[in-house]
Amino acid sequence: MAGPAVIDDLAISSVPAERYTSGCDRAAGTSAAHVTDDREAPMTVEIVATKNGPYLLTGDLSQLELRDGDGQLYDVQGKRRVFLCRCGASITKPFCDGQHSKIGFQAAEAAVSSG
């Protein structure tokens, strides 16, 4: 069994929002993170802030450890994408349940360059 994933690089990039507006599922902006363990080459996990919606995590989530405030793991094994709530209204936190649509959530979408 491999050890926990380590996010060792986080880079902001721009992705068209319309690519990620298909809604939520009960399982799981833009940045790319390389997730590695001691035995494998880096694998890409992408995190996208969808337009006025949740964070969408895609890629190889098999090495990702998503934990609650008490350190308990959420089961994301076998998932290819996960939507995480960012509006604060979901009753299935940290996962999105579509409440952002009902409350009219509006988010700042543009990445700010560090200059």
N, C-alpha and C positions, 0 to 999 in steps of 0.2 A: 504494500500500500504506500503510495506516494505521500510525502509530507504536504503541509499546507502551501497554498499558492502565495507568492510574494509579488505585489505590484511594484515593479522597480522602475517604471518610466511612465509618465503621464504627459501626453502631448495634445494640445488643443488643435483641432482642424475644423474646416467648414464642410458641412454636408447639406445638400438641399433638404429643407424641412419636409417637402412633399413626399420624400422617400420614406418617411416614418410617420405618416398620419393615419395608419390603418386601424387605430384603436388599441384597446388593452385586452389582455387575457389575465386570468387570475394567477398565473405563474409569475412574470417579471414586468441629447446634447452633444456637443460632439467632442469626444476625446478617445484616444486609443491607448490601451494599456497592455504592456507585454507581461504575461503571467508565466512564471517559470518554476520548476522545481529542480532538484539536483540531478535528475536523470534525463530530462527532455530539453529540446530546443525551445526557445520562446514561442508561445502561442498568443495570438491576438484576441483580445476582448475589446469590443467597441462599446462605448457608453454615449448615447445620444439623448439630448434634451429635446423631446418631440414638441411640435408646435402646440403650445397651450395644453400640454398633456404630460404624461409621465416620462421618467428616464427609461430608455430602452437599452438593455444589455444584450448583446449578441456575440456570437463566436463560440469558442471552446470554453464552456462554463464548468467543465468537469473538475478543474483544479481551483475553482473559485469557492471561497468560504464566506457565506453571508450569515452574519450573526446578529442576534437581538442584543439589547442592552445588558442582558444577564449572561451573554456569551454563548447562548444556545444556538446551534446551527439550524438554519432553514434548509430544507431539502430542495436543492435545485439540480440534483443529479438527473441526467437524461434530458434536460431542457436545452433547447437551442437558443431560446430568447426568454427574457424575464423583463416585465414592466414594473418599475418601482415608483410609488406615489411621490409626487413632489408638490401637490396642492395642499396636502395635510388633511383632506376630508375622507380618505378611504377608510372603510371599516375593516379592511383586510391588510392593514399596514404590516410590513413595508411595501406590500404589493398593491398595485393599482386595481381598483374595481370600477373605474369609469366615473367616479363622483366629480372629477374635474369638469366634465361636460355639463353636469347638472347644476354646478355652482357658478359656472361662467369663469373658471380659472383663466387668468391671463398672465403669461410669464414673459420676462425679458429674454428674448431668443438670441440676440447677437452676442457673439463672443467678443470680448474686449481685448485688444492687443496690448501686450505689455511693452510699453515704449518709453 
